[in-house]
């Protein structure tokens, strides 16, 4: 434990921190360590037993304080590694009135975007893909999975399925799926999205740099051609602390 952090977490400071539960006072002291830069992005917290021993509190008290900071997004737990100070999150606001690609969204905000490809391949369609995309048993489906990153901050995991009839070579997609579909003259013109709340499972949390159980947004989108034919079926998982979806509503006059 660094000398500065030891000073912030000292028993004397804890006792002088006013009234209230010990875990609340300890949480505030850890918040102060992050705010003052004593603990910076990526820094590891000392083990809970060391904090408990140094501050003369129980490990239950330490665990509760850290749990709240993890829930607030200030800290992140990494399985088998420990607890670390999370990277500051910049909120991205996405309006639901326009059908645009992630790449276009970020470029419009002046943010750099990139993808880390997790998978590209041609597969036999699942029952869901056959039903949603209207595929016959003899038609393959192109699947593309990637981690979406803006300004070096992972924001979403995207899993897209497109009929092989429209996208016969998924390896041709380099950055923007919609740019490739536009080149092939099958870019969708409308979509239906369903958004629901979820909690991050371990594998997804690790990719997105958040704690297991952190809040997320699960999004299913079906995109259509002008003819009404479904061209894309996408399941995405967004960080709940980094993405807001906004809809503009008008009042119906009766």
PESUL-V748283 format. One record per residue. N is the residue number from 1. RES is the residue in one letter. PHI is phi in whole degrees, -180 to 180 (999 if undefined). Layout:
# PESUL-V748283
n:res:phi
N:RES:PHI
N:RES:PHI
This chain:
# PESUL-V748283
n:res:phi
1:X:999
2:X:-67
3:X:-61
4:X:-64
5:X:-67
6:X:-61
7:X:-65
8:X:-64
9:X:-97
10:X:-69
11:X:-60
12:X:-62
13:X:-67
14:X:-62
15:X:-70
16:X:-90
17:X:-84
18:X:86
19:X:-88
20:X:116
21:X:-59
22:X:-60
23:X:-66
24:X:-68
25:X:-65
26:X:-66
27:X:-60
28:X:-64
29:X:-68
30:X:-68
31:X:-60
32:X:-63
33:X:-63
34:X:-74
35:X:-63
36:X:-87
37:X:87
38:X:-60
39:X:-114
40:X:-105
41:X:-54
42:X:91
43:X:-69
44:X:-91
45:X:-75
46:X:-60
47:X:-54
48:X:-58
49:X:-66
50:X:-70
51:X:-62
52:X:-61
53:X:-67
54:X:-69
55:X:-88
56:X:59
57:X:-128
58:X:-79
59:X:-66
60:X:-63
61:X:-63
62:X:-64
63:X:-61
64:X:-66
65:X:-63
66:X:-69
67:X:-56
68:X:-68
69:X:-71
70:X:-67
71:X:-62
72:X:-81
73:X:85
74:X:-79
75:X:-122
76:X:-137
77:X:-95
78:X:-118
79:X:-56
80:X:82
81:X:-116
82:X:129
83:X:-114
84:X:-130
85:X:-74
86:X:-76
87:X:-70
88:X:-56
89:X:-102
90:X:-99
91:X:-70
92:X:-111
93:X:-107
94:X:-119
95:X:-80
96:X:-92
97:X:-88
98:X:-126
99:X:-100
100:X:-131
101:X:-84
102:X:-58
103:X:-59
104:X:-66
105:X:-58
106:X:-70
107:X:-63
108:X:-64
109:X:-90
110:X:76
111:X:-103
112:X:-81
113:X:-132
114:X:-155
115:X:-128
116:X:-108
117:X:-72
118:X:-101
119:X:-168
120:X:-138
121:X:-173
122:X:-110
123:X:-138
124:X:-72
125:X:-67
126:X:-77
127:X:-56
128:X:-63
129:X:-65
130:X:-62
131:X:-71
132:X:-72
133:X:-92
134:X:67
135:X:-96
136:X:-84
137:X:-68
138:X:-96
139:X:-105
140:X:-87
141:X:-127
142:X:-91
143:X:-115
144:X:-133
145:X:-123
146:X:-155
147:X:-96
148:X:-94
149:X:-130
150:X:-128
151:X:49
152:X:65
153:X:-113
154:X:-66
155:X:-115
156:X:-157
157:X:-111
158:X:-121
159:X:-122
160:X:-110
161:X:-125
162:X:-134
163:X:-56
164:X:-61
165:X:-64
166:X:-94
167:X:-132
168:X:-72
169:X:-130
170:X:-63
171:X:-68
172:X:-74
173:X:-80
174:X:-100
175:X:-128
176:X:-105
177:X:-63
178:X:-66
179:X:-65
180:X:-70
181:X:-65
182:X:-66
183:X:-62
184:X:-86
185:X:63
186:X:-134
187:X:-73
188:X:-67
189:X:-116
190:X:-153
191:X:-154
192:X:-117
193:X:-119
194:X:-122
195:X:-116
196:X:-141
197:X:-82
198:X:-152
199:X:-120
200:X:-70
201:X:-83
202:X:-59
203:X:-64
204:X:-68
205:X:-60
206:X:-65
207:X:-67
208:X:-91
209:X:71
210:X:-125
211:X:-82
212:X:-58
213:X:90
214:X:-63
215:X:-69
216:X:-140
217:X:-117
218:X:-96
219:X:-128
220:X:-111
221:X:-129
222:X:-116
223:X:-110
224:X:-127
225:X:-79
226:X:-61
227:X:-73
228:X:98
229:X:-76
230:X:-71
231:X:-113
232:X:-142
233:X:-127
234:X:-126
235:X:-113
236:X:-127
237:X:-127
238:X:-107
239:X:-67
240:X:-69
241:X:-89
242:X:-126
243:X:-134
244:X:-121
245:X:-104
246:X:-123
247:X:-118
248:X:-94
249:X:-113
250:X:-116
251:X:-85
252:X:-76
253:X:-94
254:X:-109
